[in-house]
Amino acid sequence: MSVFLLYLNTAQKVDTVEHGMIRGLATANPASCETRALARDYLTIEAGDEVIGCNGDGIRWQATIDEVINATLQDEEGEVGDPVRILKGSLTARGGRSVAAACKRMKDNGIALPEIINSRGSGFKQGALAKKLTDEQAEELASGLS
């Protein structure tokens, strides 16, 4: 089992050709993930992994991935779109702690910040999506969840 930090900057509910409307914890285009260094780890997330989901300023939740669905997007008119990789899972904890506070604590404890977080520890880098965490990073980021 691995733990990933996930930047929630995408729709969580998508319409697919294969499955109709699907609601997931996160969605992303696998083709664009392959070309973006700060998104590539998203493609390695598997069922059984843990994910810590954050938005621009806060740690929102932690979840266990139950299923990864690869599908094709479909718009309202039925037009076939891009591929999509959807993470479905079960929340194990909720948060509210700020990313900046967690990063300050990590820096104070001599723990390197995850690569998708900017060097100031105040937010996410442009193009960031997912990063596999070390055990120490995962422990610090999860410490503010309940």
C-alpha positions as YAML, in Angstrom:
chain: A
units: angstrom
residues:
- id: 1
  name: MET
  ca: [0.00, 0.00, 0.00]
- id: 2
  name: SER
  ca: [1.22, 3.47, -0.90]
- id: 3
  name: VAL
  ca: [0.00, 6.88, 0.22]
- id: 4
  name: PHE
  ca: [-0.46, 9.71, -2.29]
- id: 5
  name: LEU
  ca: [-1.07, 13.43, -1.95]
- id: 6
  name: LEU
  ca: [-3.75, 14.47, -4.45]
- id: 7
  name: TYR
  ca: [-4.57, 18.02, -5.52]
- id: 8
  name: LEU
  ca: [-8.33, 18.18, -6.13]
- id: 9
  name: ASN
  ca: [-8.58, 20.55, -9.08]
- id: 10
  name: THR
  ca: [-10.88, 18.49, -11.30]
- id: 11
  name: ALA
  ca: [-14.52, 17.51, -11.55]
- id: 12
  name: GLN
  ca: [-15.49, 14.61, -9.35]
- id: 13
  name: LYS
  ca: [-18.56, 13.61, -11.34]
- id: 14
  name: VAL
  ca: [-18.20, 12.74, -15.04]
- id: 15
  name: ASP
  ca: [-20.36, 11.27, -17.79]
- id: 16
  name: THR
  ca: [-18.72, 8.29, -19.52]
- id: 17
  name: VAL
  ca: [-19.48, 6.24, -22.62]
- id: 18
  name: GLU
  ca: [-18.97, 2.92, -20.83]
- id: 19
  name: HIS
  ca: [-20.63, 3.53, -17.44]
- id: 20
  name: GLY
  ca: [-22.84, 6.61, -17.73]
- id: 21
  name: MET
  ca: [-22.49, 9.14, -14.89]
- id: 22
  name: ILE
  ca: [-19.77, 8.21, -12.39]
- id: 23
  name: ARG
  ca: [-18.89, 10.01, -9.17]
- id: 24
  name: GLY
  ca: [-15.35, 9.47, -7.98]
- id: 25
  name: LEU
  ca: [-12.91, 10.96, -5.51]
- id: 26
  name: ALA
  ca: [-10.89, 12.33, -8.42]
- id: 27
  name: THR
  ca: [-10.72, 12.21, -12.21]
- id: 28
  name: ALA
  ca: [-7.93, 12.95, -14.69]
- id: 29
  name: ASN
  ca: [-7.01, 12.44, -18.31]
- id: 30
  name: PRO
  ca: [-4.32, 9.71, -18.34]
- id: 31
  name: ALA
  ca: [-2.75, 11.06, -21.54]
- id: 32
  name: SER
  ca: [-2.11, 14.47, -19.97]
- id: 33
  name: CYS
  ca: [-0.82, 12.81, -16.77]
- id: 34
  name: GLU
  ca: [1.87, 11.02, -18.78]
- id: 35
  name: THR
  ca: [3.23, 14.32, -20.09]
- id: 36
  name: ARG
  ca: [3.17, 16.26, -16.80]
- id: 37
  name: ALA
  ca: [5.88, 15.41, -14.27]
- id: 38
  name: LEU
  ca: [3.76, 16.65, -11.34]
- id: 39
  name: ALA
  ca: [0.82, 14.46, -12.41]
- id: 40
  name: ARG
  ca: [2.52, 11.21, -13.46]
- id: 41
  name: ASP
  ca: [2.13, 9.53, -10.04]
- id: 42
  name: TYR
  ca: [-1.68, 9.67, -10.53]
- id: 43
  name: LEU
  ca: [-1.27, 6.82, -13.03]
- id: 44
  name: THR
  ca: [0.31, 4.57, -10.38]
- id: 45
  name: ILE
  ca: [-2.54, 4.85, -7.84]
- id: 46
  name: GLU
  ca: [-4.21, 1.44, -7.46]
- id: 47
  name: ALA
  ca: [-7.00, -0.15, -5.44]
- id: 48
  name: GLY
  ca: [-5.83, -0.51, -1.82]
- id: 49
  name: ASP
  ca: [-3.72, 2.67, -1.86]
- id: 50
  name: GLU
  ca: [-4.44, 5.61, 0.45]
- id: 51
  name: VAL
  ca: [-5.01, 9.12, -0.89]
- id: 52
  name: ILE
  ca: [-4.90, 12.42, 1.01]
- id: 53
  name: GLY
  ca: [-7.07, 14.89, -0.90]
- id: 54
  name: CYS
  ca: [-6.37, 18.63, -0.76]
- id: 55
  name: ASN
  ca: [-7.78, 21.68, -2.47]
- id: 56
  name: GLY
  ca: [-5.91, 24.96, -2.88]
- id: 57
  name: ASP
  ca: [-5.58, 25.71, 0.80]
- id: 58
  name: GLY
  ca: [-6.71, 22.79, 2.91]
- id: 59
  name: ILE
  ca: [-6.38, 19.10, 3.58]
- id: 60
  name: ARG
  ca: [-9.92, 17.85, 3.00]
- id: 61
  name: TRP
  ca: [-9.94, 14.06, 3.48]
- id: 62
  name: GLN
  ca: [-8.12, 10.75, 3.44]
- id: 63
  name: ALA
  ca: [-9.53, 7.76, 1.58]
- id: 64
  name: THR
  ca: [-8.78, 4.19, 0.63]
- id: 65
  name: ILE
  ca: [-9.04, 3.55, -3.11]
- id: 66
  name: ASP
  ca: [-11.55, 0.76, -3.77]
- id: 67
  name: GLU
  ca: [-11.53, 0.84, -7.57]
- id: 68
  name: VAL
  ca: [-9.81, 2.56, -10.48]
- id: 69
  name: ILE
  ca: [-11.98, 2.96, -13.57]
- id: 70
  name: ASN
  ca: [-10.58, 3.75, -17.01]
- id: 71
  name: ALA
  ca: [-13.29, 5.13, -19.29]
- id: 72
  name: THR
  ca: [-14.05, 7.63, -22.05]
- id: 73
  name: LEU
  ca: [-15.74, 10.98, -21.42]
- id: 74
  name: GLN
  ca: [-19.01, 11.79, -23.13]
- id: 75
  name: ASP
  ca: [-20.61, 15.25, -23.32]
- id: 76
  name: GLU
  ca: [-24.30, 16.13, -23.02]
- id: 77
  name: GLU
  ca: [-24.85, 15.74, -26.76]
- id: 78
  name: GLY
  ca: [-23.37, 12.22, -26.70]
- id: 79
  name: GLU
  ca: [-20.07, 13.23, -28.33]
- id: 80
  name: VAL
  ca: [-17.18, 10.98, -27.37]
- id: 81
  name: GLY
  ca: [-14.32, 12.80, -25.66]
- id: 82
  name: ASP
  ca: [-10.99, 12.15, -24.00]
- id: 83
  name: PRO
  ca: [-10.00, 9.16, -21.87]
- id: 84
  name: VAL
  ca: [-10.51, 9.53, -18.13]
- id: 85
  name: ARG
  ca: [-9.10, 7.69, -15.10]
- id: 86
  name: ILE
  ca: [-11.48, 7.77, -12.15]
- id: 87
  name: LEU
  ca: [-10.57, 6.96, -8.54]
- id: 88
  name: LYS
  ca: [-13.42, 5.57, -6.45]
- id: 89
  name: GLY
  ca: [-12.98, 4.99, -2.75]
- id: 90
  name: SER
  ca: [-14.12, 5.23, 0.82]
- id: 91
  name: LEU
  ca: [-13.33, 8.16, 3.08]
- id: 92
  name: THR
  ca: [-11.41, 7.15, 6.19]
- id: 93
  name: ALA
  ca: [-10.90, 10.62, 7.69]
- id: 94
  name: ARG
  ca: [-11.96, 14.22, 7.19]
- id: 95
  name: GLY
  ca: [-9.77, 17.26, 7.52]
- id: 96
  name: GLY
  ca: [-9.73, 20.99, 7.72]
- id: 97
  name: ARG
  ca: [-6.09, 21.70, 8.47]
- id: 98
  name: SER
  ca: [-4.36, 24.13, 6.12]
- id: 99
  name: VAL
  ca: [-1.70, 22.91, 3.72]
- id: 100
  name: ALA
  ca: [0.57, 25.75, 4.89]
- id: 101
  name: ALA
  ca: [0.34, 24.65, 8.54]
- id: 102
  name: ALA
  ca: [1.13, 21.04, 7.64]
- id: 103
  name: CYS
  ca: [4.09, 22.16, 5.51]
- id: 104
  name: LYS
  ca: [5.45, 24.42, 8.24]
- id: 105
  name: ARG
  ca: [5.36, 21.50, 10.66]
- id: 106
  name: MET
  ca: [7.12, 19.28, 8.11]
- id: 107
  name: LYS
  ca: [9.86, 21.87, 7.57]
- id: 108
  name: ASP
  ca: [10.27, 22.35, 11.33]
- id: 109
  name: ASN
  ca: [10.70, 18.58, 11.70]
- id: 110
  name: GLY
  ca: [13.25, 18.39, 8.87]
- id: 111
  name: ILE
  ca: [10.94, 16.51, 6.51]
- id: 112
  name: ALA
  ca: [11.17, 17.35, 2.81]
- id: 113
  name: LEU
  ca: [8.01, 18.77, 1.25]
- id: 114
  name: PRO
  ca: [6.28, 16.68, -1.43]
- id: 115
  name: GLU
  ca: [7.41, 17.80, -4.91]
- id: 116
  name: ILE
  ca: [3.95, 19.06, -5.90]
- id: 117
  name: ILE
  ca: [3.96, 21.67, -3.11]
- id: 118
  name: ASN
  ca: [5.75, 24.96, -3.74]
- id: 119
  name: SER
  ca: [9.00, 25.70, -1.90]
- id: 120
  name: ARG
  ca: [7.29, 28.18, 0.45]
- id: 121
  name: GLY
  ca: [4.92, 25.42, 1.56]
- id: 122
  name: SER
  ca: [1.94, 27.66, 0.92]
- id: 123
  name: GLY
  ca: [0.22, 25.78, -1.88]
- id: 124
  name: PHE
  ca: [0.54, 23.59, -4.94]
- id: 125
  name: LYS
  ca: [2.77, 24.11, -7.96]
- id: 126
  name: GLN
  ca: [1.25, 24.87, -11.35]
- id: 127
  name: GLY
  ca: [0.19, 21.62, -13.03]
- id: 128
  name: ALA
  ca: [0.31, 19.59, -9.80]
- id: 129
  name: LEU
  ca: [-1.99, 16.60, -9.43]
- id: 130
  name: ALA
  ca: [-0.52, 13.69, -7.45]
- id: 131
  name: LYS
  ca: [2.66, 12.61, -5.67]
- id: 132
  name: LYS
  ca: [3.54, 9.41, -3.86]
- id: 133
  name: LEU
  ca: [4.51, 10.30, -0.28]
- id: 134
  name: THR
  ca: [7.26, 9.01, 1.96]
- id: 135
  name: ASP
  ca: [6.10, 7.47, 5.26]
- id: 136
  name: GLU
  ca: [7.15, 10.64, 7.14]
- id: 137
  name: GLN
  ca: [5.30, 12.96, 4.74]
- id: 138
  name: ALA
  ca: [2.16, 10.81, 4.90]
- id: 139
  name: GLU
  ca: [2.23, 10.77, 8.71]
- id: 140
  name: GLU
  ca: [2.59, 14.57, 8.96]
- id: 141
  name: LEU
  ca: [-0.11, 15.34, 6.39]
- id: 142
  name: ALA
  ca: [-2.55, 12.83, 7.93]
- id: 143
  name: SER
  ca: [-1.96, 14.08, 11.49]
- id: 144
  name: GLY
  ca: [-4.51, 16.89, 11.04]
- id: 145
  name: LEU
  ca: [-7.30, 14.56, 9.94]
- id: 146
  name: SER
  ca: [-9.96, 13.03, 12.14]
...
